[in-house]
Amino acid sequence: MGRILASLMILSAAVFAGAHDARAQAQPVLVELFTSQGCNSCPPADEYLGTLADRDDVIALSMHVDYWDYLGWRDVFASPAHTKRQRAYAVTMAERMVYTPQIVVQGAEAMVGSHGGKVDDAILRHGAKDPVAQIDLSLRGDRLVADVSSEGEAASGRVVMVWFNRAESVAIRAGENRGREITYHNVVTGWSDLGAFLGGRIAMTAPKPMDADGVAVFIQQGEGGPILAAAKLAMR
């Protein structure tokens, strides 16, 4: 009986460890599409992002920039903060200019947003890496709780929360896409810096975003640096 119990304890420990490892490996890859309703080469990338939006292994976010608004159509989702973020990536990656459509994978690789094959390859590469940190999200009443932790290799960075709407269709009446109705996916509508993460474990809280379909929380090194961990949670 003692041997049986010992065997069961070892088996249970192995199953628990396996479940923990699987949970850690399940951290999704952050994919950011910098796009604009005033860019006539963006719709294929917008459509491609829609194929990523519901995948469990990906957090796909649509970041609308404002530097195409001069062409005669003001992007209704555009934000100067998104343009600033894209320019920060350009500095980090030593790129001479920003452009749309551009996809940035895990804050580390940039490519043309409509080149789905290259993006898929990058997602696979980053998804296969051992995570250096873990984020678990939950709701407690009207508060979002982010349980952030790291084991082994030290991890530090800023913890950022964004909220988004799953699908938004817009009839564009001017500019390069005049006369088209385009559906955008996981459109980012707001940001919040939750604070610094210096390793170990910490629970961070923030008010639940109102009128959002989902939230994503990630740890980023520097303003335009790599993403160490990311998680998402449906709001409705």
N, C-alpha and C positions, 0 to 999 in steps of 0.2 A: 504493500500500500504506500509506504514511504517513497519507493522509487516512482510509483505512478504519480503521486502528488508532486514530486520533484520534477518529473517530466512535464506535467501539466503546467507547472510554474514557469519552466523554461520556455515551453511553447507559448504561453500567454505573454511572456516578456518579449519573445521574438515577434509575435503578432502586433503587440503594442508598438515596438520599435519600428516595425515595418509600416504601421499605420502613420506613425509620426514622420517617418522619412517620406512616405507618399504625400502627406500633407505639405511638408516643406517643399517637395519638388513641384507641387501643384501651383506655386506662386506664378501668376500669369505675367506675360511680357507686355510692357507698355508700348503701344504704337500710337504715335501722334501724327495726324495729317494736318499740315498747314495748307489751307485752301481759301478760295474766295469765290463768291457768286459773280464777281466781275471778270473771272478768268475762264476763257473758253476752252482751255486744255484741262480744266479741273474736273468736269463731270465724270470721266472714266475713273478717276481716283476716288471721287465721292462714292461712286457705285461700288468700287472694290472695297472701300472701308465698310460698306454695308455687309459684305460677306464675312468680315471679321467681327462685327459688332456683337454677335451672340455666341462667339466661341468662349469656352471656359478658360482656355489657356492664353487668352489675349484680352487686354484692356484697350479697345480701340476708341480714340478720341478725335473729334473733329474740331480743330482750332482755326477759326476764321480770322484772317488778318485784314488790316484796313488799308493797305497801300495800293489796292486796285480801285478804290472808291472813286478816284478822279476820272475814271473812264465813263462816268455817267450813271452808274448804279451804285448806291450805297448798300453794302452787304449788311443785312439786318442782324447778323450774328457777329459781325466783326468787332474786335476789341484791340486797342493799342497794347494791352498786356500780352496778347498772343503774338503780335508783331515783335514786341520786345523779347519774348521768350525765343522766338525763332532766330532773332539776331544774336542772342546769347549762345545758341547752339552754333551759329556760323563762326563766332569768335573762337569757341572751344575747338571746333573742327577745322579751323584755319581755312574757311571758305570765303571767297571774295565777295559774295553777294547772297541775298536770299531770293527765293523763287517759289512759285506755286505751280503745280502741286508738289509738295515735298513731304516725305514721310521720315520720321525719326524713330528708330527702334531702340527701346530701352535706354534712351538718352545717349547712345553710343555710336550709332550708324545712321547715316542719312542717305536717301536715294530718291529718285523721281517717284512720286506717289502712285503713278499708274503702272509702274513696273512690278506687278504682283508677284511674279516668280522670284525676283530678288528679295522682296519683302518677306515672302514665305520662307526663303532660305535663312534670312536673318532671324526670323522668329524661332525657327528650329534651333539655330546656333545658341541663341540666348536662353531659350527654354531648357536646353540641355545642361546648362551650367549649374553647379551647386550654388544654391542661394546663400548669401552671407547674412541675410536678415529675414524676418518673418513679420507679416502684418495680418492680424485677425480683426475683422470689423463686425460690429453688432450694434443694435439699437436698444437703448434703454429709455423708454418713454420718448421724450422729445429730444434726446441727446444721442449723438453718434459717438461710439467708443472705439478707438483704435488701439489695440493691444500690440505694441511694437517691441520686438525682441531680436537679439542676435546671439549666436552661439559660435564659439571657436574664433574665427577671424573677426577682428574688431571692425565695426561698421559705424560710420557716423555721417550725418547729413541733415538736411532740412526735411521735415515731414509736411507734406503738402496735401490738401484735400481739394478736389475739384468736383463739381456736380454738373450733370448733363441731362439732356432729354434724348430719348431713344431715336425718334424720327421726327423730322420737321420738313414739310414740303413748302416750297416757295415758288410763286409765279414771278418770274423775273421780267420786268417790263422795259429795261433799258440796258445799255452796255453790250458787251460781247455775247452774252447769253440771252439777249432779248427774245421774248416769245417762248422761252422754255420754262417748264415747271420741273424743278429738281428736288429730289428728296435727299436730305442730309441726315447722317446717322451719328448718334452719340455726340450731339452738339454741346460743347462746353459752354455753360452760361455763367459760371462763377468760380472763384478761387478763395482759398483761405490757407494761410501759413499756420500750421499747428505748433511749430516750434522746432527746436534742435533735438536731434537724437544723437547721443554720445555712446551708444552701445549699452549692453545689459538688457533691461526690460523696463518699459514704462507704458502706462495707460494714458492716452490723450483723449480729451473729449471736446466736442464742439456741438453747437446747436444743429439739429437736423435741418438740412436745407429744405426750404419750402418749395413746392411746385417743381420738383425735380424727379426724374424717373430713376436716377441712380447716382451713386457717388463712387469716386475712386480716391484712394489714398496711396501715396508713394513716398519713398525716401530718395532724395536726390543729392548728389554731391556737387556743390557749387551751383551757380545760377544756370549753367548750361552743361552740366556734367552727367555722368552715368546714373542710371536708376538702380538702386540696390535691392529694392523690393517694392511690390505693388499689390494692391487688392481692390476689389470692387464689391459693391453691395447694391442690390435693387431696392429702391424706395417704394415702388408700387408696381 
